């Protein structure tokens, strides 16, 4: 089990050992299930795009099919998160921290949601933690489902399309293939900065009150 969890946090292991099926599950889980916030969504999508051009036999599909499959998984993940939040509702904010749930992540997402409104569903796709909790919070506040689905679909195709396409076109360069580890670290740092900024602002606001 420990070894399996390690593989779930390593983008290359996910693709190498789990193939397309595990890839789809990880994207689904990270975009709407509480257990998904620690999964490597951005780097996984980027690397899967690279593999479509550098090692196409690993996934056995082209870039267009990859984008369609991953976007569908991301849309379904957000729908699952929305209905979970819709059913659980406000008591979720009173829930104690556990191994798979951290209240501070929900608070950070609420702060981000208050600032950006429904667009959080789109913008949050590109931000770790936010993309996991944004659809759940949308369900908690009971945003109109049709409006939610519009943001959901746009955000999914934008997130998957942009990252996988960048990976696909950069994957033709040997230097990129040889330095993928550094690129993944860079992606993590870049996407974490807005989340960290929001968290620090939220903590500062709570202390001032």
PyMOL CGO cylinders between C-alpha atoms (Angstrom):
from pymol import cmd
from pymol.cgo import CYLINDER

trace = [
    CYLINDER, 0.00, 0.00, 0.00, 2.83, 2.39, 0.88, 0.3, 1, 1, 1, 1, 1, 1,
    CYLINDER, 2.83, 2.39, 0.88, 4.56, 1.61, -2.40, 0.3, 1, 1, 1, 1, 1, 1,
    CYLINDER, 4.56, 1.61, -2.40, 1.31, 2.18, -4.28, 0.3, 1, 1, 1, 1, 1, 1,
    CYLINDER, 1.31, 2.18, -4.28, 0.82, 5.58, -2.63, 0.3, 1, 1, 1, 1, 1, 1,
    CYLINDER, 0.82, 5.58, -2.63, 4.39, 6.54, -3.56, 0.3, 1, 1, 1, 1, 1, 1,
    CYLINDER, 4.39, 6.54, -3.56, 3.63, 5.70, -7.18, 0.3, 1, 1, 1, 1, 1, 1,
    CYLINDER, 3.63, 5.70, -7.18, 0.49, 7.86, -7.06, 0.3, 1, 1, 1, 1, 1, 1,
    CYLINDER, 0.49, 7.86, -7.06, 2.64, 10.90, -6.28, 0.3, 1, 1, 1, 1, 1, 1,
    CYLINDER, 2.64, 10.90, -6.28, 5.16, 10.18, -9.06, 0.3, 1, 1, 1, 1, 1, 1,
    CYLINDER, 5.16, 10.18, -9.06, 3.84, 11.22, -12.50, 0.3, 1, 1, 1, 1, 1, 1,
    CYLINDER, 3.84, 11.22, -12.50, 6.18, 8.95, -14.45, 0.3, 1, 1, 1, 1, 1, 1,
    CYLINDER, 6.18, 8.95, -14.45, 5.33, 5.91, -12.30, 0.3, 1, 1, 1, 1, 1, 1,
    CYLINDER, 5.33, 5.91, -12.30, 1.60, 6.55, -12.76, 0.3, 1, 1, 1, 1, 1, 1,
    CYLINDER, 1.60, 6.55, -12.76, 1.93, 6.45, -16.52, 0.3, 1, 1, 1, 1, 1, 1,
    CYLINDER, 1.93, 6.45, -16.52, 4.51, 3.66, -16.67, 0.3, 1, 1, 1, 1, 1, 1,
    CYLINDER, 4.51, 3.66, -16.67, 2.77, 1.21, -14.32, 0.3, 1, 1, 1, 1, 1, 1,
    CYLINDER, 2.77, 1.21, -14.32, -0.87, 2.25, -14.48, 0.3, 1, 1, 1, 1, 1, 1,
    CYLINDER, -0.87, 2.25, -14.48, -1.22, 3.43, -18.06, 0.3, 1, 1, 1, 1, 1, 1,
    CYLINDER, -1.22, 3.43, -18.06, -4.23, 5.40, -19.21, 0.3, 1, 1, 1, 1, 1, 1,
    CYLINDER, -4.23, 5.40, -19.21, -6.63, 3.88, -16.65, 0.3, 1, 1, 1, 1, 1, 1,
    CYLINDER, -6.63, 3.88, -16.65, -4.63, 5.05, -13.61, 0.3, 1, 1, 1, 1, 1, 1,
    CYLINDER, -4.63, 5.05, -13.61, -3.97, 8.38, -15.31, 0.3, 1, 1, 1, 1, 1, 1,
    CYLINDER, -3.97, 8.38, -15.31, -7.71, 8.97, -15.67, 0.3, 1, 1, 1, 1, 1, 1,
    CYLINDER, -7.71, 8.97, -15.67, -8.37, 7.92, -12.07, 0.3, 1, 1, 1, 1, 1, 1,
    CYLINDER, -8.37, 7.92, -12.07, -5.76, 10.33, -10.69, 0.3, 1, 1, 1, 1, 1, 1,
    CYLINDER, -5.76, 10.33, -10.69, -7.17, 13.27, -12.67, 0.3, 1, 1, 1, 1, 1, 1,
    CYLINDER, -7.17, 13.27, -12.67, -10.70, 12.34, -11.52, 0.3, 1, 1, 1, 1, 1, 1,
    CYLINDER, -10.70, 12.34, -11.52, -9.63, 12.03, -7.88, 0.3, 1, 1, 1, 1, 1, 1,
    CYLINDER, -9.63, 12.03, -7.88, -7.65, 15.27, -7.79, 0.3, 1, 1, 1, 1, 1, 1,
    CYLINDER, -7.65, 15.27, -7.79, -10.52, 17.31, -9.20, 0.3, 1, 1, 1, 1, 1, 1,
    CYLINDER, -10.52, 17.31, -9.20, -13.23, 16.55, -6.69, 0.3, 1, 1, 1, 1, 1, 1,
    CYLINDER, -13.23, 16.55, -6.69, -12.41, 13.93, -4.07, 0.3, 1, 1, 1, 1, 1, 1,
    CYLINDER, -12.41, 13.93, -4.07, -11.03, 14.90, -0.66, 0.3, 1, 1, 1, 1, 1, 1,
    CYLINDER, -11.03, 14.90, -0.66, -8.25, 12.34, -1.04, 0.3, 1, 1, 1, 1, 1, 1,
    CYLINDER, -8.25, 12.34, -1.04, -7.03, 13.95, -4.24, 0.3, 1, 1, 1, 1, 1, 1,
    CYLINDER, -7.03, 13.95, -4.24, -5.36, 17.14, -3.02, 0.3, 1, 1, 1, 1, 1, 1,
    CYLINDER, -5.36, 17.14, -3.02, -1.90, 15.53, -2.76, 0.3, 1, 1, 1, 1, 1, 1,
    CYLINDER, -1.90, 15.53, -2.76, -1.89, 14.09, -6.29, 0.3, 1, 1, 1, 1, 1, 1,
    CYLINDER, -1.89, 14.09, -6.29, 0.44, 15.56, -8.98, 0.3, 1, 1, 1, 1, 1, 1,
    CYLINDER, 0.44, 15.56, -8.98, -2.14, 16.78, -11.49, 0.3, 1, 1, 1, 1, 1, 1,
    CYLINDER, -2.14, 16.78, -11.49, -0.23, 19.51, -13.35, 0.3, 1, 1, 1, 1, 1, 1,
    CYLINDER, -0.23, 19.51, -13.35, 3.01, 17.59, -13.79, 0.3, 1, 1, 1, 1, 1, 1,
    CYLINDER, 3.01, 17.59, -13.79, 1.10, 14.41, -14.67, 0.3, 1, 1, 1, 1, 1, 1,
    CYLINDER, 1.10, 14.41, -14.67, -0.82, 16.11, -17.49, 0.3, 1, 1, 1, 1, 1, 1,
    CYLINDER, -0.82, 16.11, -17.49, 2.34, 17.80, -18.74, 0.3, 1, 1, 1, 1, 1, 1,
    CYLINDER, 2.34, 17.80, -18.74, 4.30, 14.53, -18.81, 0.3, 1, 1, 1, 1, 1, 1,
    CYLINDER, 4.30, 14.53, -18.81, 1.42, 12.63, -20.44, 0.3, 1, 1, 1, 1, 1, 1,
    CYLINDER, 1.42, 12.63, -20.44, 1.53, 15.17, -23.28, 0.3, 1, 1, 1, 1, 1, 1,
    CYLINDER, 1.53, 15.17, -23.28, 5.28, 14.61, -23.60, 0.3, 1, 1, 1, 1, 1, 1,
    CYLINDER, 5.28, 14.61, -23.60, 4.82, 10.85, -23.70, 0.3, 1, 1, 1, 1, 1, 1,
    CYLINDER, 4.82, 10.85, -23.70, 2.35, 11.14, -26.59, 0.3, 1, 1, 1, 1, 1, 1,
    CYLINDER, 2.35, 11.14, -26.59, 5.22, 12.34, -28.75, 0.3, 1, 1, 1, 1, 1, 1,
    CYLINDER, 5.22, 12.34, -28.75, 8.33, 10.81, -27.13, 0.3, 1, 1, 1, 1, 1, 1,
    CYLINDER, 8.33, 10.81, -27.13, 7.00, 7.35, -26.10, 0.3, 1, 1, 1, 1, 1, 1,
    CYLINDER, 7.00, 7.35, -26.10, 3.57, 6.97, -27.75, 0.3, 1, 1, 1, 1, 1, 1,
    CYLINDER, 3.57, 6.97, -27.75, 3.46, 3.22, -27.09, 0.3, 1, 1, 1, 1, 1, 1,
    CYLINDER, 3.46, 3.22, -27.09, 3.04, 3.78, -23.33, 0.3, 1, 1, 1, 1, 1, 1,
    CYLINDER, 3.04, 3.78, -23.33, -0.44, 5.28, -23.65, 0.3, 1, 1, 1, 1, 1, 1,
    CYLINDER, -0.44, 5.28, -23.65, -1.36, 4.15, -27.15, 0.3, 1, 1, 1, 1, 1, 1,
    CYLINDER, -1.36, 4.15, -27.15, -3.36, 7.28, -27.97, 0.3, 1, 1, 1, 1, 1, 1,
    CYLINDER, -3.36, 7.28, -27.97, -2.71, 10.57, -29.74, 0.3, 1, 1, 1, 1, 1, 1,
    CYLINDER, -2.71, 10.57, -29.74, -2.82, 14.04, -28.19, 0.3, 1, 1, 1, 1, 1, 1,
    CYLINDER, -2.82, 14.04, -28.19, -6.40, 14.78, -29.26, 0.3, 1, 1, 1, 1, 1, 1,
    CYLINDER, -6.40, 14.78, -29.26, -7.76, 11.60, -27.66, 0.3, 1, 1, 1, 1, 1, 1,
    CYLINDER, -7.76, 11.60, -27.66, -5.63, 12.23, -24.55, 0.3, 1, 1, 1, 1, 1, 1,
    CYLINDER, -5.63, 12.23, -24.55, -7.13, 15.71, -24.11, 0.3, 1, 1, 1, 1, 1, 1,
    CYLINDER, -7.13, 15.71, -24.11, -10.65, 14.38, -24.63, 0.3, 1, 1, 1, 1, 1, 1,
    CYLINDER, -10.65, 14.38, -24.63, -10.21, 11.51, -22.13, 0.3, 1, 1, 1, 1, 1, 1,
    CYLINDER, -10.21, 11.51, -22.13, -8.49, 13.57, -19.42, 0.3, 1, 1, 1, 1, 1, 1,
    CYLINDER, -8.49, 13.57, -19.42, -10.96, 16.45, -19.79, 0.3, 1, 1, 1, 1, 1, 1,
    CYLINDER, -10.96, 16.45, -19.79, -13.86, 14.01, -19.36, 0.3, 1, 1, 1, 1, 1, 1,
    CYLINDER, -13.86, 14.01, -19.36, -12.24, 12.61, -16.20, 0.3, 1, 1, 1, 1, 1, 1,
    CYLINDER, -12.24, 12.61, -16.20, -11.72, 16.15, -14.87, 0.3, 1, 1, 1, 1, 1, 1,
    CYLINDER, -11.72, 16.15, -14.87, -15.35, 17.12, -15.60, 0.3, 1, 1, 1, 1, 1, 1,
    CYLINDER, -15.35, 17.12, -15.60, -16.68, 14.01, -13.86, 0.3, 1, 1, 1, 1, 1, 1,
    CYLINDER, -16.68, 14.01, -13.86, -14.36, 14.62, -10.91, 0.3, 1, 1, 1, 1, 1, 1,
    CYLINDER, -14.36, 14.62, -10.91, -15.70, 18.14, -10.44, 0.3, 1, 1, 1, 1, 1, 1,
    CYLINDER, -15.70, 18.14, -10.44, -19.27, 16.85, -10.67, 0.3, 1, 1, 1, 1, 1, 1,
    CYLINDER, -19.27, 16.85, -10.67, -18.53, 14.33, -7.92, 0.3, 1, 1, 1, 1, 1, 1,
    CYLINDER, -18.53, 14.33, -7.92, -17.03, 17.10, -5.78, 0.3, 1, 1, 1, 1, 1, 1,
    CYLINDER, -17.03, 17.10, -5.78, -20.02, 19.38, -6.39, 0.3, 1, 1, 1, 1, 1, 1,
    CYLINDER, -20.02, 19.38, -6.39, -22.56, 16.76, -5.33, 0.3, 1, 1, 1, 1, 1, 1,
    CYLINDER, -22.56, 16.76, -5.33, -20.50, 15.84, -2.29, 0.3, 1, 1, 1, 1, 1, 1,
    CYLINDER, -20.50, 15.84, -2.29, -20.47, 19.47, -1.17, 0.3, 1, 1, 1, 1, 1, 1,
    CYLINDER, -20.47, 19.47, -1.17, -24.16, 19.85, -2.04, 0.3, 1, 1, 1, 1, 1, 1,
    CYLINDER, -24.16, 19.85, -2.04, -25.13, 16.89, 0.15, 0.3, 1, 1, 1, 1, 1, 1,
    CYLINDER, -25.13, 16.89, 0.15, -22.76, 17.57, 3.05, 0.3, 1, 1, 1, 1, 1, 1,
    CYLINDER, -22.76, 17.57, 3.05, -23.25, 21.35, 3.12, 0.3, 1, 1, 1, 1, 1, 1,
    CYLINDER, -23.25, 21.35, 3.12, -22.07, 23.79, 5.82, 0.3, 1, 1, 1, 1, 1, 1,
    CYLINDER, -22.07, 23.79, 5.82, -21.27, 21.06, 8.41, 0.3, 1, 1, 1, 1, 1, 1,
    CYLINDER, -21.27, 21.06, 8.41, -18.18, 20.37, 6.34, 0.3, 1, 1, 1, 1, 1, 1,
    CYLINDER, -18.18, 20.37, 6.34, -16.65, 23.55, 7.82, 0.3, 1, 1, 1, 1, 1, 1,
    CYLINDER, -16.65, 23.55, 7.82, -17.14, 22.13, 11.32, 0.3, 1, 1, 1, 1, 1, 1,
    CYLINDER, -17.14, 22.13, 11.32, -15.45, 18.85, 10.49, 0.3, 1, 1, 1, 1, 1, 1,
    CYLINDER, -15.45, 18.85, 10.49, -12.25, 18.05, 12.36, 0.3, 1, 1, 1, 1, 1, 1,
    CYLINDER, -12.25, 18.05, 12.36, -8.97, 17.54, 10.54, 0.3, 1, 1, 1, 1, 1, 1,
    CYLINDER, -8.97, 17.54, 10.54, -8.10, 14.02, 9.50, 0.3, 1, 1, 1, 1, 1, 1,
    CYLINDER, -8.10, 14.02, 9.50, -5.59, 12.25, 7.28, 0.3, 1, 1, 1, 1, 1, 1,
    CYLINDER, -5.59, 12.25, 7.28, -7.56, 13.10, 4.11, 0.3, 1, 1, 1, 1, 1, 1,
    CYLINDER, -7.56, 13.10, 4.11, -9.24, 16.34, 5.18, 0.3, 1, 1, 1, 1, 1, 1,
    CYLINDER, -9.24, 16.34, 5.18, -7.65, 19.60, 6.26, 0.3, 1, 1, 1, 1, 1, 1,
    CYLINDER, -7.65, 19.60, 6.26, -10.02, 22.43, 7.19, 0.3, 1, 1, 1, 1, 1, 1,
    CYLINDER, -10.02, 22.43, 7.19, -7.40, 25.04, 6.29, 0.3, 1, 1, 1, 1, 1, 1,
    CYLINDER, -7.40, 25.04, 6.29, -7.56, 23.92, 2.65, 0.3, 1, 1, 1, 1, 1, 1,
    CYLINDER, -7.56, 23.92, 2.65, -11.29, 24.57, 2.59, 0.3, 1, 1, 1, 1, 1, 1,
    CYLINDER, -11.29, 24.57, 2.59, -10.78, 27.98, 4.19, 0.3, 1, 1, 1, 1, 1, 1,
    CYLINDER, -10.78, 27.98, 4.19, -8.14, 28.92, 1.59, 0.3, 1, 1, 1, 1, 1, 1,
    CYLINDER, -8.14, 28.92, 1.59, -10.52, 27.86, -1.18, 0.3, 1, 1, 1, 1, 1, 1,
    CYLINDER, -10.52, 27.86, -1.18, -13.36, 29.89, 0.33, 0.3, 1, 1, 1, 1, 1, 1,
    CYLINDER, -13.36, 29.89, 0.33, -11.13, 32.97, 0.43, 0.3, 1, 1, 1, 1, 1, 1,
    CYLINDER, -11.13, 32.97, 0.43, -10.17, 32.39, -3.20, 0.3, 1, 1, 1, 1, 1, 1,
    CYLINDER, -10.17, 32.39, -3.20, -13.83, 31.80, -4.10, 0.3, 1, 1, 1, 1, 1, 1,
    CYLINDER, -13.83, 31.80, -4.10, -14.95, 35.02, -2.36, 0.3, 1, 1, 1, 1, 1, 1,
    CYLINDER, -14.95, 35.02, -2.36, -12.42, 36.96, -4.42, 0.3, 1, 1, 1, 1, 1, 1,
    CYLINDER, -12.42, 36.96, -4.42, -13.06, 35.37, -7.83, 0.3, 1, 1, 1, 1, 1, 1,
    CYLINDER, -13.06, 35.37, -7.83, -16.64, 34.05, -7.66, 0.3, 1, 1, 1, 1, 1, 1,
    CYLINDER, -16.64, 34.05, -7.66, -17.71, 31.28, -10.02, 0.3, 1, 1, 1, 1, 1, 1,
    CYLINDER, -17.71, 31.28, -10.02, -14.57, 31.85, -12.10, 0.3, 1, 1, 1, 1, 1, 1,
    CYLINDER, -14.57, 31.85, -12.10, -12.75, 30.01, -9.34, 0.3, 1, 1, 1, 1, 1, 1,
    CYLINDER, -12.75, 30.01, -9.34, -13.89, 26.78, -11.00, 0.3, 1, 1, 1, 1, 1, 1,
    CYLINDER, -13.89, 26.78, -11.00, -11.92, 27.77, -14.11, 0.3, 1, 1, 1, 1, 1, 1,
    CYLINDER, -11.92, 27.77, -14.11, -8.94, 29.52, -12.50, 0.3, 1, 1, 1, 1, 1, 1,
    CYLINDER, -8.94, 29.52, -12.50, -8.70, 26.91, -9.75, 0.3, 1, 1, 1, 1, 1, 1,
    CYLINDER, -8.70, 26.91, -9.75, -8.02, 24.16, -12.29, 0.3, 1, 1, 1, 1, 1, 1,
    CYLINDER, -8.02, 24.16, -12.29, -4.47, 25.46, -12.55, 0.3, 1, 1, 1, 1, 1, 1,
    CYLINDER, -4.47, 25.46, -12.55, -3.89, 25.63, -8.77, 0.3, 1, 1, 1, 1, 1, 1,
    CYLINDER, -3.89, 25.63, -8.77, -3.13, 22.68, -6.48, 0.3, 1, 1, 1, 1, 1, 1,
    CYLINDER, -3.13, 22.68, -6.48, -5.56, 22.21, -3.56, 0.3, 1, 1, 1, 1, 1, 1,
    CYLINDER, -5.56, 22.21, -3.56, -7.92, 24.85, -4.99, 0.3, 1, 1, 1, 1, 1, 1,
    CYLINDER, -7.92, 24.85, -4.99, -8.91, 22.54, -7.86, 0.3, 1, 1, 1, 1, 1, 1,
    CYLINDER, -8.91, 22.54, -7.86, -9.79, 19.79, -5.36, 0.3, 1, 1, 1, 1, 1, 1,
    CYLINDER, -9.79, 19.79, -5.36, -11.88, 21.91, -3.01, 0.3, 1, 1, 1, 1, 1, 1,
    CYLINDER, -11.88, 21.91, -3.01, -13.41, 24.47, -5.41, 0.3, 1, 1, 1, 1, 1, 1,
    CYLINDER, -13.41, 24.47, -5.41, -16.13, 22.14, -6.77, 0.3, 1, 1, 1, 1, 1, 1,
    CYLINDER, -16.13, 22.14, -6.77, -16.89, 20.93, -3.24, 0.3, 1, 1, 1, 1, 1, 1,
    CYLINDER, -16.89, 20.93, -3.24, -17.33, 24.53, -2.08, 0.3, 1, 1, 1, 1, 1, 1,
    CYLINDER, -17.33, 24.53, -2.08, -19.49, 25.27, -5.13, 0.3, 1, 1, 1, 1, 1, 1,
    CYLINDER, -19.49, 25.27, -5.13, -21.79, 22.49, -3.96, 0.3, 1, 1, 1, 1, 1, 1,
    CYLINDER, -21.79, 22.49, -3.96, -21.78, 23.78, -0.39, 0.3, 1, 1, 1, 1, 1, 1,
    CYLINDER, -21.78, 23.78, -0.39, -22.94, 27.27, -1.49, 0.3, 1, 1, 1, 1, 1, 1,
    CYLINDER, -22.94, 27.27, -1.49, -25.31, 25.62, -4.00, 0.3, 1, 1, 1, 1, 1, 1,
    CYLINDER, -25.31, 25.62, -4.00, -24.20, 27.51, -7.10, 0.3, 1, 1, 1, 1, 1, 1,
    CYLINDER, -24.20, 27.51, -7.10, -26.60, 26.97, -10.02, 0.3, 1, 1, 1, 1, 1, 1,
    CYLINDER, -26.60, 26.97, -10.02, -25.69, 23.59, -11.52, 0.3, 1, 1, 1, 1, 1, 1,
    CYLINDER, -25.69, 23.59, -11.52, -25.93, 24.75, -15.15, 0.3, 1, 1, 1, 1, 1, 1,
    CYLINDER, -25.93, 24.75, -15.15, -23.63, 27.67, -14.41, 0.3, 1, 1, 1, 1, 1, 1,
    CYLINDER, -23.63, 27.67, -14.41, -21.30, 25.33, -12.54, 0.3, 1, 1, 1, 1, 1, 1,
    CYLINDER, -21.30, 25.33, -12.54, -21.18, 22.91, -15.49, 0.3, 1, 1, 1, 1, 1, 1,
    CYLINDER, -21.18, 22.91, -15.49, -20.30, 25.74, -17.89, 0.3, 1, 1, 1, 1, 1, 1,
    CYLINDER, -20.30, 25.74, -17.89, -17.32, 26.72, -15.73, 0.3, 1, 1, 1, 1, 1, 1,
    CYLINDER, -17.32, 26.72, -15.73, -16.53, 23.05, -15.20, 0.3, 1, 1, 1, 1, 1, 1,
    CYLINDER, -16.53, 23.05, -15.20, -16.29, 22.17, -18.90, 0.3, 1, 1, 1, 1, 1, 1,
    CYLINDER, -16.29, 22.17, -18.90, -14.39, 25.34, -19.87, 0.3, 1, 1, 1, 1, 1, 1,
    CYLINDER, -14.39, 25.34, -19.87, -11.93, 24.90, -17.03, 0.3, 1, 1, 1, 1, 1, 1,
    CYLINDER, -11.93, 24.90, -17.03, -11.35, 21.20, -17.74, 0.3, 1, 1, 1, 1, 1, 1,
    CYLINDER, -11.35, 21.20, -17.74, -10.56, 21.62, -21.43, 0.3, 1, 1, 1, 1, 1, 1,
    CYLINDER, -10.56, 21.62, -21.43, -8.43, 24.72, -20.78, 0.3, 1, 1, 1, 1, 1, 1,
    CYLINDER, -8.43, 24.72, -20.78, -6.39, 23.02, -18.03, 0.3, 1, 1, 1, 1, 1, 1,
    CYLINDER, -6.39, 23.02, -18.03, -5.89, 19.72, -19.83, 0.3, 1, 1, 1, 1, 1, 1,
    CYLINDER, -5.89, 19.72, -19.83, -5.51, 21.25, -23.28, 0.3, 1, 1, 1, 1, 1, 1,
    CYLINDER, -5.51, 21.25, -23.28, -2.91, 23.86, -22.34, 0.3, 1, 1, 1, 1, 1, 1,
    CYLINDER, -2.91, 23.86, -22.34, -0.69, 21.68, -20.13, 0.3, 1, 1, 1, 1, 1, 1,
    CYLINDER, -0.69, 21.68, -20.13, -0.75, 18.57, -22.31, 0.3, 1, 1, 1, 1, 1, 1,
    CYLINDER, -0.75, 18.57, -22.31, -0.17, 20.58, -25.49, 0.3, 1, 1, 1, 1, 1, 1,
    CYLINDER, -0.17, 20.58, -25.49, 2.82, 22.37, -23.95, 0.3, 1, 1, 1, 1, 1, 1,
    CYLINDER, 2.82, 22.37, -23.95, 4.19, 18.99, -22.85, 0.3, 1, 1, 1, 1, 1, 1,
    CYLINDER, 4.19, 18.99, -22.85, 3.58, 17.56, -26.32, 0.3, 1, 1, 1, 1, 1, 1,
    CYLINDER, 3.58, 17.56, -26.32, 5.44, 20.27, -28.19, 0.3, 1, 1, 1, 1, 1, 1,
    CYLINDER, 5.44, 20.27, -28.19, 8.28, 20.61, -25.67, 0.3, 1, 1, 1, 1, 1, 1,
    CYLINDER, 8.28, 20.61, -25.67, 8.61, 16.81, -25.62, 0.3, 1, 1, 1, 1, 1, 1,
    CYLINDER, 8.61, 16.81, -25.62, 10.23, 16.94, -29.06, 0.3, 1, 1, 1, 1, 1, 1,
    CYLINDER, 10.23, 16.94, -29.06, 13.33, 18.54, -27.48, 0.3, 1, 1, 1, 1, 1, 1,
    CYLINDER, 13.33, 18.54, -27.48, 15.94, 16.20, -26.00, 0.3, 1, 1, 1, 1, 1, 1,
    CYLINDER, 15.94, 16.20, -26.00, 16.94, 18.79, -23.37, 0.3, 1, 1, 1, 1, 1, 1,
    CYLINDER, 16.94, 18.79, -23.37, 13.40, 18.83, -22.00, 0.3, 1, 1, 1, 1, 1, 1,
    CYLINDER, 13.40, 18.83, -22.00, 13.26, 15.03, -21.85, 0.3, 1, 1, 1, 1, 1, 1,
    CYLINDER, 13.26, 15.03, -21.85, 16.57, 14.89, -19.99, 0.3, 1, 1, 1, 1, 1, 1,
    CYLINDER, 16.57, 14.89, -19.99, 15.59, 17.57, -17.46, 0.3, 1, 1, 1, 1, 1, 1,
    CYLINDER, 15.59, 17.57, -17.46, 11.95, 16.66, -16.81, 0.3, 1, 1, 1, 1, 1, 1,
    CYLINDER, 11.95, 16.66, -16.81, 12.57, 16.48, -13.05, 0.3, 1, 1, 1, 1, 1, 1,
    CYLINDER, 12.57, 16.48, -13.05, 13.56, 20.16, -12.86, 0.3, 1, 1, 1, 1, 1, 1,
    CYLINDER, 13.56, 20.16, -12.86, 10.61, 21.14, -15.05, 0.3, 1, 1, 1, 1, 1, 1,
    CYLINDER, 10.61, 21.14, -15.05, 8.19, 19.29, -12.76, 0.3, 1, 1, 1, 1, 1, 1,
    CYLINDER, 8.19, 19.29, -12.76, 9.65, 21.04, -9.71, 0.3, 1, 1, 1, 1, 1, 1,
    CYLINDER, 9.65, 21.04, -9.71, 9.27, 24.37, -11.51, 0.3, 1, 1, 1, 1, 1, 1,
    CYLINDER, 9.27, 24.37, -11.51, 5.60, 23.61, -12.26, 0.3, 1, 1, 1, 1, 1, 1,
    CYLINDER, 5.60, 23.61, -12.26, 4.97, 22.78, -8.61, 0.3, 1, 1, 1, 1, 1, 1,
    CYLINDER, 4.97, 22.78, -8.61, 6.61, 26.00, -7.40, 0.3, 1, 1, 1, 1, 1, 1,
    CYLINDER, 6.61, 26.00, -7.40, 4.81, 28.23, -9.92, 0.3, 1, 1, 1, 1, 1, 1,
    CYLINDER, 4.81, 28.23, -9.92, 1.36, 26.77, -9.23, 0.3, 1, 1, 1, 1, 1, 1,
    CYLINDER, 1.36, 26.77, -9.23, 1.84, 26.74, -5.45, 0.3, 1, 1, 1, 1, 1, 1,
    CYLINDER, 1.84, 26.74, -5.45, 2.71, 30.44, -5.09, 0.3, 1, 1, 1, 1, 1, 1,
    CYLINDER, 2.71, 30.44, -5.09, -0.89, 31.76, -5.54, 0.3, 1, 1, 1, 1, 1, 1,
    CYLINDER, -0.89, 31.76, -5.54, -2.22, 29.14, -3.10, 0.3, 1, 1, 1, 1, 1, 1,
    CYLINDER, -2.22, 29.14, -3.10, 0.40, 30.03, -0.49, 0.3, 1, 1, 1, 1, 1, 1,
    CYLINDER, 0.40, 30.03, -0.49, -0.32, 33.75, -0.94, 0.3, 1, 1, 1, 1, 1, 1,
    CYLINDER, -0.32, 33.75, -0.94, -4.05, 33.18, -0.43, 0.3, 1, 1, 1, 1, 1, 1,
    CYLINDER, -4.05, 33.18, -0.43, -3.40, 31.03, 2.65, 0.3, 1, 1, 1, 1, 1, 1,
    CYLINDER, -3.40, 31.03, 2.65, -1.16, 33.67, 4.26, 0.3, 1, 1, 1, 1, 1, 1,
    CYLINDER, -1.16, 33.67, 4.26, -3.69, 36.41, 3.52, 0.3, 1, 1, 1, 1, 1, 1,
    CYLINDER, -3.69, 36.41, 3.52, -6.51, 34.36, 5.02, 0.3, 1, 1, 1, 1, 1, 1,
    CYLINDER, -6.51, 34.36, 5.02, -4.48, 33.67, 8.17, 0.3, 1, 1, 1, 1, 1, 1,
    CYLINDER, -4.48, 33.67, 8.17, -3.58, 37.34, 8.49, 0.3, 1, 1, 1, 1, 1, 1,
    CYLINDER, -3.58, 37.34, 8.49, -7.27, 38.32, 8.18, 0.3, 1, 1, 1, 1, 1, 1,
    CYLINDER, -7.27, 38.32, 8.18, -8.28, 35.83, 10.88, 0.3, 1, 1, 1, 1, 1, 1,
    CYLINDER, -8.28, 35.83, 10.88, -5.59, 37.15, 13.24, 0.3, 1, 1, 1, 1, 1, 1,
    CYLINDER, -5.59, 37.15, 13.24, -6.64, 40.76, 12.67, 0.3, 1, 1, 1, 1, 1, 1,
    CYLINDER, -6.64, 40.76, 12.67, -10.22, 39.90, 13.64, 0.3, 1, 1, 1, 1, 1, 1,
]
cmd.load_cgo(trace, "trace")
